[in-house]
């Protein structure tokens, strides 16, 4: 089971949704279509 998902917002485009491993909070980050999804998750997972 993935700890994160990707939502498609009609205005913002793709939004990455993931759970912080440290505090368990659900966070969302806007993603560009050409962004590296794995890299984004690694960067945003840092609190
Ligand atoms: Zn956190």
mmCIF file of the protein (N, C-alpha, C, O) and its ligand, coordinates in Angstrom:
data_MODEL
# 
_entry.id   MODEL 
# 
loop_
_entity.id 
_entity.type 
_entity.pdbx_number_of_molecules 
1 polymer     1 
2 non-polymer 1 
# 
_entity_poly.entity_id                      1 
_entity_poly.type                           'polypeptide(L)' 
_entity_poly.nstd_linkage                   no 
_entity_poly.nstd_monomer                   no 
_entity_poly.pdbx_seq_one_letter_code       
;(UNK)(UNK)(UNK)(UNK)(UNK)(UNK)(UNK)(UNK)(UNK)(UNK)(UNK)(UNK)(UNK)(UNK)(UNK)(UNK)
(UNK)(UNK)(UNK)(UNK)(UNK)(UNK)(UNK)(UNK)(UNK)(UNK)(UNK)(UNK)(UNK)(UNK)(UNK)(UNK)
(UNK)(UNK)(UNK)(UNK)(UNK)(UNK)(UNK)(UNK)(UNK)(UNK)(UNK)(UNK)(UNK)(UNK)(UNK)
;
_entity_poly.pdbx_seq_one_letter_code_can   XXXXXXXXXXXXXXXXXXXXXXXXXXXXXXXXXXXXXXXXXXXXXXX 
_entity_poly.pdbx_strand_id                 A 
# 
loop_
_entity_poly_seq.entity_id 
_entity_poly_seq.num 
_entity_poly_seq.mon_id 
_entity_poly_seq.hetero 
1 1  UNK n 
1 2  UNK n 
1 3  UNK n 
1 4  UNK n 
1 5  UNK n 
1 6  UNK n 
1 7  UNK n 
1 8  UNK n 
1 9  UNK n 
1 10 UNK n 
1 11 UNK n 
1 12 UNK n 
1 13 UNK n 
1 14 UNK n 
1 15 UNK n 
1 16 UNK n 
1 17 UNK n 
1 18 UNK n 
1 19 UNK n 
1 20 UNK n 
1 21 UNK n 
1 22 UNK n 
1 23 UNK n 
1 24 UNK n 
1 25 UNK n 
1 26 UNK n 
1 27 UNK n 
1 28 UNK n 
1 29 UNK n 
1 30 UNK n 
1 31 UNK n 
1 32 UNK n 
1 33 UNK n 
1 34 UNK n 
1 35 UNK n 
1 36 UNK n 
1 37 UNK n 
1 38 UNK n 
1 39 UNK n 
1 40 UNK n 
1 41 UNK n 
1 42 UNK n 
1 43 UNK n 
1 44 UNK n 
1 45 UNK n 
1 46 UNK n 
1 47 UNK n 
# 
loop_
_struct_asym.id 
_struct_asym.entity_id 
A 1 
B 2 
# 
loop_
_chem_comp.id 
_chem_comp.type 
_chem_comp.mon_nstd_flag 
UNK 'L-peptide linking' . 
ZN  non-polymer         . 
# 
_pdbx_entity_nonpoly.entity_id   2 
_pdbx_entity_nonpoly.name        ? 
_pdbx_entity_nonpoly.comp_id     ZN 
# 
_pdbx_nonpoly_scheme.asym_id         B 
_pdbx_nonpoly_scheme.entity_id       2 
_pdbx_nonpoly_scheme.mon_id          ZN 
_pdbx_nonpoly_scheme.ndb_seq_num     1 
_pdbx_nonpoly_scheme.pdb_seq_num     101 
_pdbx_nonpoly_scheme.auth_seq_num    101 
_pdbx_nonpoly_scheme.pdb_mon_id      ZN 
_pdbx_nonpoly_scheme.auth_mon_id     ZN 
_pdbx_nonpoly_scheme.pdb_strand_id   A 
_pdbx_nonpoly_scheme.pdb_ins_code    . 
# 
loop_
_atom_site.group_PDB 
_atom_site.id 
_atom_site.type_symbol 
_atom_site.label_atom_id 
_atom_site.label_alt_id 
_atom_site.label_comp_id 
_atom_site.label_asym_id 
_atom_site.label_entity_id 
_atom_site.label_seq_id 
_atom_site.pdbx_PDB_ins_code 
_atom_site.Cartn_x 
_atom_site.Cartn_y 
_atom_site.Cartn_z 
_atom_site.occupancy 
_atom_site.B_iso_or_equiv 
_atom_site.pdbx_formal_charge 
_atom_site.auth_seq_id 
_atom_site.auth_comp_id 
_atom_site.auth_asym_id 
_atom_site.auth_atom_id 
_atom_site.pdbx_PDB_model_num 
ATOM   1   N  N  . UNK A 1 1  ? 0.844  -1.203 0.000   1.00 0.00 ? 1   UNK A N  1 
ATOM   2   C  CA . UNK A 1 1  ? 0.000  0.000  0.000   1.00 0.00 ? 1   UNK A CA 1 
ATOM   3   C  C  . UNK A 1 1  ? 0.874  1.246  0.000   1.00 0.00 ? 1   UNK A C  1 
ATOM   4   O  O  . UNK A 1 1  ? 1.762  1.385  0.841   1.00 0.00 ? 1   UNK A O  1 
ATOM   5   N  N  . UNK A 1 2  ? 0.628  2.143  -0.933  1.00 0.00 ? 2   UNK A N  1 
ATOM   6   C  CA . UNK A 1 2  ? 1.402  3.377  -0.972  1.00 0.00 ? 2   UNK A CA 1 
ATOM   7   C  C  . UNK A 1 2  ? 1.051  4.281  0.198   1.00 0.00 ? 2   UNK A C  1 
ATOM   8   O  O  . UNK A 1 2  ? -0.086 4.294  0.670   1.00 0.00 ? 2   UNK A O  1 
ATOM   9   N  N  . UNK A 1 3  ? 2.033  5.029  0.658   1.00 0.00 ? 3   UNK A N  1 
ATOM   10  C  CA . UNK A 1 3  ? 1.801  5.981  1.737   1.00 0.00 ? 3   UNK A CA 1 
ATOM   11  C  C  . UNK A 1 3  ? 1.352  7.318  1.179   1.00 0.00 ? 3   UNK A C  1 
ATOM   12  O  O  . UNK A 1 3  ? 1.087  8.250  1.940   1.00 0.00 ? 3   UNK A O  1 
ATOM   13  N  N  . UNK A 1 4  ? 1.265  7.423  -0.122  1.00 0.00 ? 4   UNK A N  1 
ATOM   14  C  CA . UNK A 1 4  ? 0.907  8.692  -0.734  1.00 0.00 ? 4   UNK A CA 1 
ATOM   15  C  C  . UNK A 1 4  ? 0.087  8.433  -1.988  1.00 0.00 ? 4   UNK A C  1 
ATOM   16  O  O  . UNK A 1 4  ? -0.021 7.302  -2.463  1.00 0.00 ? 4   UNK A O  1 
ATOM   17  N  N  . UNK A 1 5  ? -0.483 9.499  -2.507  1.00 0.00 ? 5   UNK A N  1 
ATOM   18  C  CA . UNK A 1 5  ? -1.258 9.395  -3.726  1.00 0.00 ? 5   UNK A CA 1 
ATOM   19  C  C  . UNK A 1 5  ? -1.138 10.676 -4.514  1.00 0.00 ? 5   UNK A C  1 
ATOM   20  O  O  . UNK A 1 5  ? -0.513 11.639 -4.070  1.00 0.00 ? 5   UNK A O  1 
ATOM   21  N  N  . UNK A 1 6  ? -1.735 10.682 -5.674  1.00 0.00 ? 6   UNK A N  1 
ATOM   22  C  CA . UNK A 1 6  ? -1.718 11.877 -6.510  1.00 0.00 ? 6   UNK A CA 1 
ATOM   23  C  C  . UNK A 1 6  ? -3.148 12.221 -6.903  1.00 0.00 ? 6   UNK A C  1 
ATOM   24  O  O  . UNK A 1 6  ? -3.892 11.388 -7.422  1.00 0.00 ? 6   UNK A O  1 
ATOM   25  N  N  . UNK A 1 7  ? -3.504 13.458 -6.643  1.00 0.00 ? 7   UNK A N  1 
ATOM   26  C  CA . UNK A 1 7  ? -4.832 13.934 -7.024  1.00 0.00 ? 7   UNK A CA 1 
ATOM   27  C  C  . UNK A 1 7  ? -4.700 14.888 -8.202  1.00 0.00 ? 7   UNK A C  1 
ATOM   28  O  O  . UNK A 1 7  ? -3.691 15.577 -8.345  1.00 0.00 ? 7   UNK A O  1 
ATOM   29  N  N  . UNK A 1 8  ? -5.723 14.921 -9.037  1.00 0.00 ? 8   UNK A N  1 
ATOM   30  C  CA . UNK A 1 8  ? -5.714 15.847 -10.168 1.00 0.00 ? 8   UNK A CA 1 
ATOM   31  C  C  . UNK A 1 8  ? -6.710 16.973 -9.892  1.00 0.00 ? 8   UNK A C  1 
ATOM   32  O  O  . UNK A 1 8  ? -7.924 16.774 -9.923  1.00 0.00 ? 8   UNK A O  1 
ATOM   33  N  N  . UNK A 1 9  ? -6.163 18.162 -9.620  1.00 0.00 ? 9   UNK A N  1 
ATOM   34  C  CA . UNK A 1 9  ? -6.988 19.334 -9.355  1.00 0.00 ? 9   UNK A CA 1 
ATOM   35  C  C  . UNK A 1 9  ? -7.180 20.092 -10.664 1.00 0.00 ? 9   UNK A C  1 
ATOM   36  O  O  . UNK A 1 9  ? -6.218 20.334 -11.393 1.00 0.00 ? 9   UNK A O  1 
ATOM   37  N  N  . UNK A 1 10 ? -8.417 20.465 -10.958 1.00 0.00 ? 10  UNK A N  1 
ATOM   38  C  CA . UNK A 1 10 ? -8.697 21.114 -12.240 1.00 0.00 ? 10  UNK A CA 1 
ATOM   39  C  C  . UNK A 1 10 ? -7.985 22.447 -12.380 1.00 0.00 ? 10  UNK A C  1 
ATOM   40  O  O  . UNK A 1 10 ? -7.721 22.897 -13.495 1.00 0.00 ? 10  UNK A O  1 
ATOM   41  N  N  . UNK A 1 11 ? -7.672 23.080 -11.262 1.00 0.00 ? 11  UNK A N  1 
ATOM   42  C  CA . UNK A 1 11 ? -7.005 24.382 -11.303 1.00 0.00 ? 11  UNK A CA 1 
ATOM   43  C  C  . UNK A 1 11 ? -5.507 24.279 -11.074 1.00 0.00 ? 11  UNK A C  1 
ATOM   44  O  O  . UNK A 1 11 ? -4.719 24.961 -11.728 1.00 0.00 ? 11  UNK A O  1 
ATOM   45  N  N  . UNK A 1 12 ? -5.127 23.429 -10.150 1.00 0.00 ? 12  UNK A N  1 
ATOM   46  C  CA . UNK A 1 12 ? -3.719 23.364 -9.767  1.00 0.00 ? 12  UNK A CA 1 
ATOM   47  C  C  . UNK A 1 12 ? -2.946 22.304 -10.528 1.00 0.00 ? 12  UNK A C  1 
ATOM   48  O  O  . UNK A 1 12 ? -1.715 22.311 -10.534 1.00 0.00 ? 12  UNK A O  1 
ATOM   49  N  N  . UNK A 1 13 ? -3.662 21.396 -11.168 1.00 0.00 ? 13  UNK A N  1 
ATOM   50  C  CA . UNK A 1 13 ? -2.975 20.301 -11.826 1.00 0.00 ? 13  UNK A CA 1 
ATOM   51  C  C  . UNK A 1 13 ? -2.763 19.161 -10.856 1.00 0.00 ? 13  UNK A C  1 
ATOM   52  O  O  . UNK A 1 13 ? -3.602 18.925 -9.986  1.00 0.00 ? 13  UNK A O  1 
ATOM   53  N  N  . UNK A 1 14 ? -1.669 18.458 -10.987 1.00 0.00 ? 14  UNK A N  1 
ATOM   54  C  CA . UNK A 1 14 ? -1.412 17.327 -10.115 1.00 0.00 ? 14  UNK A CA 1 
ATOM   55  C  C  . UNK A 1 14 ? -0.976 17.785 -8.734  1.00 0.00 ? 14  UNK A C  1 
ATOM   56  O  O  . UNK A 1 14 ? -0.136 18.673 -8.595  1.00 0.00 ? 14  UNK A O  1 
ATOM   57  N  N  . UNK A 1 15 ? -1.554 17.172 -7.723  1.00 0.00 ? 15  UNK A N  1 
ATOM   58  C  CA . UNK A 1 15 ? -1.201 17.474 -6.347  1.00 0.00 ? 15  UNK A CA 1 
ATOM   59  C  C  . UNK A 1 15 ? -0.807 16.174 -5.662  1.00 0.00 ? 15  UNK A C  1 
ATOM   60  O  O  . UNK A 1 15 ? -1.562 15.202 -5.644  1.00 0.00 ? 15  UNK A O  1 
ATOM   61  N  N  . UNK A 1 16 ? 0.376  16.184 -5.107  1.00 0.00 ? 16  UNK A N  1 
ATOM   62  C  CA . UNK A 1 16 ? 0.852  14.993 -4.404  1.00 0.00 ? 16  UNK A CA 1 
ATOM   63  C  C  . UNK A 1 16 ? 0.323  15.004 -2.979  1.00 0.00 ? 16  UNK A C  1 
ATOM   64  O  O  . UNK A 1 16 ? 0.444  16.005 -2.272  1.00 0.00 ? 16  UNK A O  1 
ATOM   65  N  N  . UNK A 1 17 ? -0.254 13.903 -2.563  1.00 0.00 ? 17  UNK A N  1 
ATOM   66  C  CA . UNK A 1 17 ? -0.767 13.768 -1.201  1.00 0.00 ? 17  UNK A CA 1 
ATOM   67  C  C  . UNK A 1 17 ? 0.016  12.659 -0.525  1.00 0.00 ? 17  UNK A C  1 
ATOM   68  O  O  . UNK A 1 17 ? 0.117  11.548 -1.046  1.00 0.00 ? 17  UNK A O  1 
ATOM   69  N  N  . UNK A 1 18 ? 0.564  12.965 0.630   1.00 0.00 ? 18  UNK A N  1 
ATOM   70  C  CA . UNK A 1 18 ? 1.354  11.946 1.311   1.00 0.00 ? 18  UNK A CA 1 
ATOM   71  C  C  . UNK A 1 18 ? 1.282  12.132 2.814   1.00 0.00 ? 18  UNK A C  1 
ATOM   72  O  O  . UNK A 1 18 ? 0.898  13.189 3.313   1.00 0.00 ? 18  UNK A O  1 
ATOM   73  N  N  . UNK A 1 19 ? 1.659  11.088 3.518   1.00 0.00 ? 19  UNK A N  1 
ATOM   74  C  CA . UNK A 1 19 ? 1.664  11.136 4.975   1.00 0.00 ? 19  UNK A CA 1 
ATOM   75  C  C  . UNK A 1 19 ? 3.096  11.255 5.472   1.00 0.00 ? 19  UNK A C  1 
ATOM   76  O  O  . UNK A 1 19 ? 3.967  10.475 5.090   1.00 0.00 ? 19  UNK A O  1 
ATOM   77  N  N  . UNK A 1 20 ? 3.324  12.234 6.322   1.00 0.00 ? 20  UNK A N  1 
ATOM   78  C  CA . UNK A 1 20 ? 4.643  12.420 6.907   1.00 0.00 ? 20  UNK A CA 1 
ATOM   79  C  C  . UNK A 1 20 ? 4.967  11.214 7.791   1.00 0.00 ? 20  UNK A C  1 
ATOM   80  O  O  . UNK A 1 20 ? 4.171  10.798 8.632   1.00 0.00 ? 20  UNK A O  1 
ATOM   81  N  N  . UNK A 1 21 ? 6.160  10.672 7.570   1.00 0.00 ? 21  UNK A N  1 
ATOM   82  C  CA . UNK A 1 21 ? 6.537  9.483  8.336   1.00 0.00 ? 21  UNK A CA 1 
ATOM   83  C  C  . UNK A 1 21 ? 6.784  9.792  9.799   1.00 0.00 ? 21  UNK A C  1 
ATOM   84  O  O  . UNK A 1 21 ? 6.617  8.932  10.664  1.00 0.00 ? 21  UNK A O  1 
ATOM   85  N  N  . UNK A 1 22 ? 7.185  11.036 10.071  1.00 0.00 ? 22  UNK A N  1 
ATOM   86  C  CA . UNK A 1 22 ? 7.539  11.382 11.454  1.00 0.00 ? 22  UNK A CA 1 
ATOM   87  C  C  . UNK A 1 22 ? 6.329  11.719 12.302  1.00 0.00 ? 22  UNK A C  1 
ATOM   88  O  O  . UNK A 1 22 ? 6.193  11.211 13.415  1.00 0.00 ? 22  UNK A O  1 
ATOM   89  N  N  . UNK A 1 23 ? 5.433  12.584 11.784  1.00 0.00 ? 23  UNK A N  1 
ATOM   90  C  CA . UNK A 1 23 ? 4.326  13.050 12.613  1.00 0.00 ? 23  UNK A CA 1 
ATOM   91  C  C  . UNK A 1 23 ? 2.979  12.528 12.138  1.00 0.00 ? 23  UNK A C  1 
ATOM   92  O  O  . UNK A 1 23 ? 1.969  12.726 12.812  1.00 0.00 ? 23  UNK A O  1 
ATOM   93  N  N  . UNK A 1 24 ? 2.948  11.864 10.988  1.00 0.00 ? 24  UNK A N  1 
ATOM   94  C  CA . UNK A 1 24 ? 1.702  11.269 10.531  1.00 0.00 ? 24  UNK A CA 1 
ATOM   95  C  C  . UNK A 1 24 ? 0.736  12.236 9.891   1.00 0.00 ? 24  UNK A C  1 
ATOM   96  O  O  . UNK A 1 24 ? -0.389 11.860 9.560   1.00 0.00 ? 24  UNK A O  1 
ATOM   97  N  N  . UNK A 1 25 ? 1.157  13.490 9.709   1.00 0.00 ? 25  UNK A N  1 
ATOM   98  C  CA . UNK A 1 25 ? 0.271  14.487 9.126   1.00 0.00 ? 25  UNK A CA 1 
ATOM   99  C  C  . UNK A 1 25 ? 0.125  14.260 7.623   1.00 0.00 ? 25  UNK A C  1 
ATOM   100 O  O  . UNK A 1 25 ? 1.072  13.856 6.947   1.00 0.00 ? 25  UNK A O  1 
ATOM   101 N  N  . UNK A 1 26 ? -1.073 14.525 7.117   1.00 0.00 ? 26  UNK A N  1 
ATOM   102 C  CA . UNK A 1 26 ? -1.306 14.453 5.682   1.00 0.00 ? 26  UNK A CA 1 
ATOM   103 C  C  . UNK A 1 26 ? -0.915 15.788 5.062   1.00 0.00 ? 26  UNK A C  1 
ATOM   104 O  O  . UNK A 1 26 ? -1.372 16.846 5.496   1.00 0.00 ? 26  UNK A O  1 
ATOM   105 N  N  . UNK A 1 27 ? -0.080 15.725 4.060   1.00 0.00 ? 27  UNK A N  1 
ATOM   106 C  CA . UNK A 1 27 ? 0.393  16.955 3.427   1.00 0.00 ? 27  UNK A CA 1 
ATOM   107 C  C  . UNK A 1 27 ? 0.121  16.898 1.932   1.00 0.00 ? 27  UNK A C  1 
ATOM   108 O  O  . UNK A 1 27 ? 0.024  15.819 1.348   1.00 0.00 ? 27  UNK A O  1 
ATOM   109 N  N  . UNK A 1 28 ? 0.000  18.068 1.322   1.00 0.00 ? 28  UNK A N  1 
ATOM   110 C  CA . UNK A 1 28 ? -0.245 18.154 -0.110  1.00 0.00 ? 28  UNK A CA 1 
ATOM   111 C  C  . UNK A 1 28 ? 0.768  19.087 -0.738  1.00 0.00 ? 28  UNK A C  1 
ATOM   112 O  O  . UNK A 1 28 ? 1.064  20.149 -0.189  1.00 0.00 ? 28  UNK A O  1 
ATOM   113 N  N  . UNK A 1 29 ? 1.293  18.707 -1.866  1.00 0.00 ? 29  UNK A N  1 
ATOM   114 C  CA . UNK A 1 29 ? 2.225  19.548 -2.593  1.00 0.00 ? 29  UNK A CA 1 
ATOM   115 C  C  . UNK A 1 29 ? 1.864  19.558 -4.074  1.00 0.00 ? 29  UNK A C  1 
ATOM   116 O  O  . UNK A 1 29 ? 1.637  18.517 -4.690  1.00 0.00 ? 29  UNK A O  1 
ATOM   117 N  N  . UNK A 1 30 ? 1.819  20.749 -4.614  1.00 0.00 ? 30  UNK A N  1 
ATOM   118 C  CA . UNK A 1 30 ? 1.551  20.879 -6.034  1.00 0.00 ? 30  UNK A CA 1 
ATOM   119 C  C  . UNK A 1 30 ? 2.741  20.344 -6.828  1.00 0.00 ? 30  UNK A C  1 
ATOM   120 O  O  . UNK A 1 30 ? 3.896  20.539 -6.450  1.00 0.00 ? 30  UNK A O  1 
ATOM   121 N  N  . UNK A 1 31 ? 2.442  19.677 -7.919  1.00 0.00 ? 31  UNK A N  1 
ATOM   122 C  CA . UNK A 1 31 ? 3.502  19.098 -8.737  1.00 0.00 ? 31  UNK A CA 1 
ATOM   123 C  C  . UNK A 1 31 ? 3.324  19.511 -10.187 1.00 0.00 ? 31  UNK A C  1 
ATOM   124 O  O  . UNK A 1 31 ? 2.206  19.543 -10.701 1.00 0.00 ? 31  UNK A O  1 
ATOM   125 N  N  . UNK A 1 32 ? 4.421  19.824 -10.835 1.00 0.00 ? 32  UNK A N  1 
ATOM   126 C  CA . UNK A 1 32 ? 4.377  20.111 -12.261 1.00 0.00 ? 32  UNK A CA 1 
ATOM   127 C  C  . UNK A 1 32 ? 4.394  18.789 -13.026 1.00 0.00 ? 32  UNK A C  1 
ATOM   128 O  O  . UNK A 1 32 ? 4.874  17.769 -12.532 1.00 0.00 ? 32  UNK A O  1 
ATOM   129 N  N  . UNK A 1 33 ? 3.868  18.836 -14.223 1.00 0.00 ? 33  UNK A N  1 
ATOM   130 C  CA . UNK A 1 33 ? 3.750  17.601 -15.000 1.00 0.00 ? 33  UNK A CA 1 
ATOM   131 C  C  . UNK A 1 33 ? 5.101  16.950 -15.282 1.00 0.00 ? 33  UNK A C  1 
ATOM   132 O  O  . UNK A 1 33 ? 5.208  15.730 -15.409 1.00 0.00 ? 33  UNK A O  1 
ATOM   133 N  N  . UNK A 1 34 ? 6.133  17.795 -15.376 1.00 0.00 ? 34  UNK A N  1 
ATOM   134 C  CA . UNK A 1 34 ? 7.440  17.237 -15.725 1.00 0.00 ? 34  UNK A CA 1 
ATOM   135 C  C  . UNK A 1 34 ? 8.315  17.010 -14.503 1.00 0.00 ? 34  UNK A C  1 
ATOM   136 O  O  . UNK A 1 34 ? 9.493  16.672 -14.629 1.00 0.00 ? 34  UNK A O  1 
ATOM   137 N  N  . UNK A 1 35 ? 7.746  17.194 -13.332 1.00 0.00 ? 35  UNK A N  1 
ATOM   138 C  CA . UNK A 1 35 ? 8.521  16.967 -12.124 1.00 0.00 ? 35  UNK A CA 1 
ATOM   139 C  C  . UNK A 1 35 ? 8.771  15.479 -11.894 1.00 0.00 ? 35  UNK A C  1 
ATOM   140 O  O  . UNK A 1 35 ? 7.983  14.621 -12.294 1.00 0.00 ? 35  UNK A O  1 
ATOM   141 N  N  . UNK A 1 36 ? 9.867  15.213 -11.253 1.00 0.00 ? 36  UNK A N  1 
ATOM   142 C  CA . UNK A 1 36 ? 10.180 13.838 -10.879 1.00 0.00 ? 36  UNK A CA 1 
ATOM   143 C  C  . UNK A 1 36 ? 9.427  13.495 -9.606  1.00 0.00 ? 36  UNK A C  1 
ATOM   144 O  O  . UNK A 1 36 ? 9.735  14.021 -8.537  1.00 0.00 ? 36  UNK A O  1 
ATOM   145 N  N  . UNK A 1 37 ? 8.446  12.619 -9.717  1.00 0.00 ? 37  UNK A N  1 
ATOM   146 C  CA . UNK A 1 37 ? 7.552  12.341 -8.600  1.00 0.00 ? 37  UNK A CA 1 
ATOM   147 C  C  . UNK A 1 37 ? 8.300  11.787 -7.394  1.00 0.00 ? 37  UNK A C  1 
ATOM   148 O  O  . UNK A 1 37 ? 8.020  12.170 -6.258  1.00 0.00 ? 37  UNK A O  1 
ATOM   149 N  N  . UNK A 1 38 ? 9.230  10.907 -7.631  1.00 0.00 ? 38  UNK A N  1 
ATOM   150 C  CA . UNK A 1 38 ? 9.972  10.319 -6.511  1.00 0.00 ? 38  UNK A CA 1 
ATOM   151 C  C  . UNK A 1 38 ? 10.797 11.371 -5.785  1.00 0.00 ? 38  UNK A C  1 
ATOM   152 O  O  . UNK A 1 38 ? 10.896 11.369 -4.558  1.00 0.00 ? 38  UNK A O  1 
ATOM   153 N  N  . UNK A 1 39 ? 11.383 12.264 -6.563  1.00 0.00 ? 39  UNK A N  1 
ATOM   154 C  CA . UNK A 1 39 ? 12.210 13.313 -5.949  1.00 0.00 ? 39  UNK A CA 1 
ATOM   155 C  C  . UNK A 1 39 ? 11.348 14.262 -5.132  1.00 0.00 ? 39  UNK A C  1 
ATOM   156 O  O  . UNK A 1 39 ? 11.725 14.660 -4.030  1.00 0.00 ? 39  UNK A O  1 
ATOM   157 N  N  . UNK A 1 40 ? 10.204 14.619 -5.666  1.00 0.00 ? 40  UNK A N  1 
ATOM   158 C  CA . UNK A 1 40 ? 9.294  15.517 -4.949  1.00 0.00 ? 40  UNK A CA 1 
ATOM   159 C  C  . UNK A 1 40 ? 8.913  14.917 -3.608  1.00 0.00 ? 40  UNK A C  1 
ATOM   160 O  O  . UNK A 1 40 ? 8.916  15.597 -2.582  1.00 0.00 ? 40  UNK A O  1 
ATOM   161 N  N  . UNK A 1 41 ? 8.593  13.667 -3.634  1.00 0.00 ? 41  UNK A N  1 
ATOM   162 C  CA . UNK A 1 41 ? 8.165  13.007 -2.395  1.00 0.00 ? 41  UNK A CA 1 
ATOM   163 C  C  . UNK A 1 41 ? 9.292  12.996 -1.378  1.00 0.00 ? 41  UNK A C  1 
ATOM   164 O  O  . UNK A 1 41 ? 9.059  13.214 -0.189  1.00 0.00 ? 41  UNK A O  1 
ATOM   165 N  N  . UNK A 1 42 ? 10.510 12.745 -1.833  1.00 0.00 ? 42  UNK A N  1 
ATOM   166 C  CA . UNK A 1 42 ? 11.635 12.741 -0.911  1.00 0.00 ? 42  UNK A CA 1 
ATOM   167 C  C  . UNK A 1 42 ? 11.834 14.110 -0.291  1.00 0.00 ? 42  UNK A C  1 
ATOM   168 O  O  . UNK A 1 42 ? 12.103 14.221 0.905   1.00 0.00 ? 42  UNK A O  1 
ATOM   169 N  N  . UNK A 1 43 ? 11.702 15.154 -1.101  1.00 0.00 ? 43  UNK A N  1 
ATOM   170 C  CA . UNK A 1 43 ? 11.926 16.500 -0.601  1.00 0.00 ? 43  UNK A CA 1 
ATOM   171 C  C  . UNK A 1 43 ? 10.807 16.941 0.326   1.00 0.00 ? 43  UNK A C  1 
ATOM   172 O  O  . UNK A 1 43 ? 11.064 17.519 1.382   1.00 0.00 ? 43  UNK A O  1 
ATOM   173 N  N  . UNK A 1 44 ? 9.574  16.673 -0.061  1.00 0.00 ? 44  UNK A N  1 
ATOM   174 C  CA . UNK A 1 44 ? 8.455  17.146 0.731   1.00 0.00 ? 44  UNK A CA 1 
ATOM   175 C  C  . UNK A 1 44 ? 8.266  16.329 1.996   1.00 0.00 ? 44  UNK A C  1 
ATOM   176 O  O  . UNK A 1 44 ? 7.589  16.781 2.919   1.00 0.00 ? 44  UNK A O  1 
ATOM   177 N  N  . UNK A 1 45 ? 8.836  15.159 2.061   1.00 0.00 ? 45  UNK A N  1 
ATOM   178 C  CA . UNK A 1 45 ? 8.652  14.303 3.222   1.00 0.00 ? 45  UNK A CA 1 
ATOM   179 C  C  . UNK A 1 45 ? 9.462  14.805 4.410   1.00 0.00 ? 45  UNK A C  1 
ATOM   180 O  O  . UNK A 1 45 ? 9.304  14.315 5.528   1.00 0.00 ? 45  UNK A O  1 
ATOM   181 N  N  . UNK A 1 46 ? 10.324 15.779 4.165   1.00 0.00 ? 46  UNK A N  1 
ATOM   182 C  CA . UNK A 1 46 ? 11.129 16.319 5.252   1.00 0.00 ? 46  UNK A CA 1 
ATOM   183 C  C  . UNK A 1 46 ? 10.364 17.417 5.958   1.00 0.00 ? 46  UNK A C  1 
ATOM   184 O  O  . UNK A 1 46 ? 9.923  18.380 5.330   1.00 0.00 ? 46  UNK A O  1 
ATOM   185 N  N  . UNK A 1 47 ? 10.206 17.273 7.263   1.00 0.00 ? 47  UNK A N  1 
ATOM   186 C  CA . UNK A 1 47 ? 9.559  18.313 8.044   1.00 0.00 ? 47  UNK A CA 1 
ATOM   187 C  C  . UNK A 1 47 ? 10.599 19.024 8.867   1.00 0.00 ? 47  UNK A C  1 
ATOM   188 O  O  . UNK A 1 47 ? 10.272 19.949 9.610   1.00 0.00 ? 47  UNK A O  1 
HETATM 189 ZN ZN . ZN  B 2 .  ? 5.778  15.760 9.883   1.00 0.00 ? 101 ZN  A ZN 1 
# 
